[in-house]
Amino acid sequence: MIHKSCHVTQVKHSNEFPEKRPQLFTELTRYEPGDILRANCSTPPSRPRAELRFTINNMPLINVEYD
């Protein structure tokens, strides 16, 4: 006896955008060249997950240390 079966999977994509914009908090309001910038950026939940990228003077930040 041969059994044949078929399985169908349906994928549902959903986009849920955050109700609020990201919030950026810094220790200081003004920085001078050579100062260390410590900041926190928080976003509300979203689907797909938000991808955050940081730039200073339009230059991407790379090799950033996280504490």
Backbone torsions as a table, in degrees:
resi	resn	phi	psi	omega
1	MET	NA	132.6	179.4
2	ILE	-110.1	130.4	177.6
3	HIS	-107.5	130.7	175.1
4	LYS	-115.7	140.1	177.7
5	SER	-140.1	156.5	179.6
6	CYS	-134.4	135.3	179.7
7	HIS	-123.2	126.9	-179.7
8	VAL	-113.6	130.7	177.5
9	THR	-117.9	132.9	177.8
10	GLN	-110.4	130.7	179.5
11	VAL	-104.3	128.3	178.6
12	LYS	-110.4	122.9	176.7
13	HIS	-97.4	132.6	178.0
14	SER	-132.8	140.3	176.2
15	ASN	-114.8	122.3	175.8
16	GLU	-121.3	107.7	-177.8
17	PHE	-85.1	145.8	179.6
18	PRO	-63.4	148.2	179.1
19	GLU	-75.4	-25.2	-178.4
20	LYS	-123.8	160.5	177.3
21	ARG	-77.1	160.9	174.9
22	PRO	-59.3	149.7	178.0
23	GLN	-115.1	130.6	-179.9
24	LEU	-113.7	124.9	179.2
25	PHE	-117.5	132.8	178.1
26	THR	-126.7	159.2	178.4
27	GLU	-69.4	-39.0	-177.2
28	LEU	-119.6	163.5	175.7
29	THR	-97.7	-16.1	179.6
30	ARG	-139.6	139.2	-179.0
31	TYR	-126.6	147.7	176.3
32	GLU	-107.8	157.5	176.9
33	PRO	-53.6	133.4	-179.1
34	GLY	94.6	-15.9	176.9
35	ASP	-66.8	151.8	175.1
36	ILE	-93.1	126.6	179.3
37	LEU	-96.3	120.9	173.0
38	ARG	-115.8	125.8	-175.0
39	ALA	-145.5	162.3	175.0
40	ASN	-133.2	129.4	175.9
41	CYS	-117.2	126.3	-178.9
42	SER	-123.3	140.2	176.9
43	THR	-127.1	147.3	173.6
44	PRO	-68.7	164.4	178.8
45	PRO	-59.2	146.5	176.4
46	SER	-153.2	160.6	174.3
47	ARG	-132.5	122.6	-3.4
48	PRO	-68.0	165.9	-178.2
49	ARG	-58.8	139.2	180.0
50	ALA	-67.8	142.5	174.7
51	GLU	-111.2	118.1	-177.3
52	LEU	-100.0	135.1	176.0
53	ARG	-128.3	141.1	-177.0
54	PHE	-117.3	139.7	175.4
55	THR	-135.7	152.2	170.2
56	ILE	-126.3	123.2	-175.9
57	ASN	53.2	44.7	179.0
58	ASN	63.3	17.6	176.7
59	MET	-109.7	124.9	-179.5
60	PRO	-63.8	143.0	176.1
61	LEU	-86.7	127.5	177.5
62	ILE	-131.2	159.2	-179.4
63	ASN	53.6	47.9	-179.2
64	VAL	-89.3	135.8	176.7
65	GLU	-88.2	136.0	177.7
66	TYR	-111.9	133.4	176.9
67	ASP	-93.9	NA	NA
